[in-house]
Every structure is written in C-alpha cells, then in structure tokens.
Amino acid sequence: MFDDVEFIKSAHESDQYPRHMFPEVAFSGRSNVGKSSLINMLLGRKKLARISSTPGRTRSINFFRVDDRFCLVDLPGYGYARVPEEEKDRWAFLIEDYLHHRRNLRGIVQIVDARHEPSEDDILMMDWLMAADLDFIVAATKCDKLNRSQQNIQKEMIARELGIDECIVVLTSATEGYGKKRLTTFIKELLG
C-alpha cells in the first residue's frame, strides 16, 4: 500500500512546520484512542509512530513523508486529564493553529474509540471539521474488542452522536488490520 515512509520532523511551534509542497492528511483524536497504533497499521510499520502505555505522550505535531506523495501528520491527542492545564492549552493552540492555517492540509482522519460514546471533545472536533468544510473520515478503533452485533450498534451510535452519516464511520483494528483498505482509499481520493 505505502512503500517508503520517512519521519520528517516534530513541530512544537507553527514556525517549525516543514516547508514543502506535499499535501497533508492529519490524524486527530483524544489521548489513548489508539492513534499511533492505527498510523503504524496503516503504514505497515511497527514502531513509526510512538506507542505509549501512558496517554498524552504525543506533545508535538509529527510529520511523516509517504512515498514522496504526501505527508501523514500525527496531531497531539486531546482530552487527557493528567496533563497540566498550561500544557493542554499549548497543545490546543498548536492543533487549532495547524487546522486553521496549514495550507497543505487536505483532510482529516478523526479517531474515536469504537467501544465508547464520543467524548465532548470528539463532538466539538467534529463540529469544527464540518464548519471548516474539510474532507474527513471517522476511524472507530479497537473494534476487535466487540462482537459483530456490538460493532454495528456502536457504529450507528457513533454516527448519531457525531451528527454524521454512518457511511463516514469505518470500524478499525490495529491488531487485526480492519479498516486499512477503506482508510487507504480515503487518503488516495484526497490526493486525487
């Protein structure tokens, strides 16, 4: 699917974003939702995006060049309670600045946990994505922890809570590889 993947840099401030012409696809979600695992599964790598047992470890915006065609952008997770307020505010500003002003941004993979209702932060993010008129897809992670009927119930509930069509929600599992083809197709469509 994706052959050549290279970490470019981490940005803690907007003036540290890489200067390039590549289109960018950003991955957004709350802390501990399985974002790094999903990125690694999608790119076919084991340790490209750092996976931690402690939520809130991604504290910068991380840029990965893929096949000299686009950049995958790993945004810091939001909503983790055990981070000082000052740090949360800094992350929020960094994410907001990237989403509002980055001209390279083509679309978002918004990540939620398939096992739970979307959080208030997830709903706010979805409202923002719809208002910004950005292309997006919702990846519901950890679906392997649910049986088939639970998956269908949760997918329907997630779509309803986020106010979106159910066809925009894709069930994913980093351990089983579920959803990889659909996410790959979404990214390729964004790139034209």
N, C-alpha and C positions, 0 to 999 in steps of 0.2 A: 504494500500500500504506500508507505512512506519510506524511502530508502536512506537518504542522507539527512541526518538530524544533528544540528550543532548548537550548543549553548552559546549565545552571543554575549549577554551581559545581564546584570541585575541593576535596576534603577531604583534609587531611594528618593530621588527628586526628578521632576519633569525635565530638567536640563541634562539629565543622564540618559534619556531615551536614545536608542541608536538612531543615527541619521542614515536612512536608507529609503528606497522606493518600494520595498516589498509590502504587499497588503498584509494586514494582521487580523488574526482571529483570536479573540480573547476568551479565556475560561474564567468564569466567575462563580463564586458560591461561598457559603458560610464555612467557617473553620470546621474541620473534622467531617466533611461531607464526602471525602474520597476523591478530591480534585486531582491531587498528584498521582494517585493510582490510576485514575481514568486517563490522564495525559500519557502516562507510561504505557498503558494498554493500547491506546490509540496509535501511538508512535512505534509500538513494537519494541520498546526498550524496558529494561528492568529498573534502572536507577537514574533516569534522566532528570525527572522532577523528583525532588527530595521528599520522601515519605517519612513522616514522623509519628510516633505514638502520642506526642504532645501536640494538641491543636494550637494554631496560631504561630507556627514556625515560619511560614512564608511571610516575610516582612518587607519584601520588595516586589517590584514588578519584574518578572523574569522573562527574557526574550529568547526564543529558540528558532533558528532558521531551519526550514524544512525544504529539502530538495531544491534549494535556490529558487523557490517559487513563492513562498510566503513565510511569515513568522507566526508561530504559535506563542501567545502571550499568557502567562500564568499570573493572574492577579492575586494579591493577598486575600486570604479568607476573611470574611467579616463576621461579626457577632460573637466572638469568643469573649466570655465574661472575665477570664482571669488575666486579662491584659490591662495595664494601667490606662485610665481614661485618655491621658495625653497621647499614648501610643495609638489607641483606637482612632482618635481624632486625626492623627497624622496619616494613618492608613486610609481613612475615609476621604481625606483631602486628596491623597495621591490617586486613589481609584477614581474619584469624581473628576479630577483634572484629566486623567487619561481618557476616560469615557467621553468627556465633553469636547476635548480639544485635539485628540490624536487623529490626524487626517488619514493615516494609514489604516485605521480600524474599519473592517468590512462587516464584521458580525460577531456575535457572542454565543458561546455555549454556556448557558446558565445551568448550574448544577444544584440539584436538591437531593435529599435522601428519600428513596422510594418507600422507606418504612414509616415515615413520619409526615405529618401535615407540614406544608411550607411555613417557615417562620415569618414573623412580621417583616424582618429584613428581606427575606426572599420576595415577599409580596411587594415591598417598596421598590426593590430592584426591577421586578417585572413591570411595575407601573412606569418606571423610568425608561425601560427599554422600549415599551410601546409608545411612549411620548416622544422618544428620540427617533422613532421610525427606523431603528436598526434591525437588520435581519438577525433572528435568534432561533435557537432550538433549546429545549429543556431536556437535560440528561438526568434521569432519575437513577441514582447509583444504588448499589448494593441490592439489586432486585433478586439476586440468587438466594437471599435470606428469606424470601417469600415463596409460597407455592403459587401455582398458576392462577387460581381464582383470586388470591390476595393481590397478585400483581395487577390484575385487571381492575379490581376495586380501587387500589391505590393510584393507579394511573388516571382513572376517572376523577378521583378526589383531588389529585394534584392539579389537573387541568381546571376543574371547577374553582378551587381556591385561588388559583393564579389568574383566573378570568381569561383563559386561552382555550383554543380548540385542542381536543385530545390528540389530534394527529401531530401536534408540535412536540408532544412529550414522547421521549424514547426511553424505554427501560434499558438500563445498562448494568453490567457487572464486570469489574476489572479482573476478577479471578476467572470468570467463565468466558470473557470476551463478548458478552451480549452487547449489542448496540454499536459495535465497531463499524460495521458496514454502513449503517444509517448516518453516523456522525461523519464518516469519511465522505460520503455522498454530499452531505450538507456543506462541508468545507470546500469540496471541489466545485459545487454550484456557486458558492460565494466568489470563488476565484474566476469563474467564467470559463 
